[in-house]
Amino acid sequence: MKSSPFLYMAITTLLLIAITIMCALDFPFNWVFYLTVIGQILVVFMVYRVLTDNYTTDKTFEHFYEDRPIKPFKVNAEDEKLRLD
């Protein structure tokens, strides 16, 4: 079974949000410190998993965004004179 990097992204995000809430609620420093260290390790692991994921696509930069496709257009310059100053 192939594990998706989205699980690692969700775990890392939830941990870092929990750390933010714990800081706002004045949790003991050692809890916040150790969870921050664990969060930094998870960020590195998450980036590794995302970059090594075997994901392929047939999309190119010409497709731009799928939710807002752009049709290619050609710009015609008319009556332009070359200026050599």
N, C-alpha and C positions, 0 to 999 in steps of 0.2 A: 504494500500500500504506500502510495506516494504522499508525503506530508506537504501540505501547502504552506507557503510562507505567511499567508494571511493569519494563521493561528499564532505565529510568533509575533506578528505585528500587533494583534489584539492583546496578547498577554503583556507585551512591553508597554503598550499605550495605557492599559488599565493600571499597571503597576506605577507608572510615572504620574498618572492622575491621582492615584491613591497617595503617593508621596506628597504631592502638592496639597491635598486636603489635610494630610497629617501635619504638614508645616503650618497651615493656617489654624489648626486646632491645638497647637503647642504640644504635640506628642513629645516624649522623651527624645533627646538628641541621638542616643545610640540606636534607637529604632529607625529614625529617619536616615542616619548615616549609613547603616548597614543595608537598608533597602535602596538607598541611592547607589551604593556600590554594586548591588545586584542588578539594579536598573541599567547601569552603564555597561555591565557585562552583557545583559540581554540586548541592549542596543547594538553592540558589536556583533553578537550572534545573529540578530535579526538582519542586519545589513549583509552579513555573509550568506545567510540563507536566501535572501532576495536576489543577490547577485549571482549565486550559483544555481538558481532555479532553472530547470530545463524548460524554458518558455520560448516558443517561437510564434511568429506572426507573419502574415503576408502583407501587412500594412506598411506604407512608406510615408515619408513626409508630405507627399502629394495628397494623401488622404486627410491630413490635418486632424481634426477631431471628428469622431463618428457621430456625435450628437449635433454637429453643425458642419456638414460637409461644405467644402469650398470648391466651386467649379473654376477650373483654370481660365484665365482670361488673358488676352493679348493686348498690350498697350501699343497703339500706333502713334508715332510722333509725326505730326504734319507741319510743314512749313518751318522747320527748324534749320537755322543756318549755323554752320560751324564757326565758332568764334576763336580765333587764334590771337590772343593778346600776349 
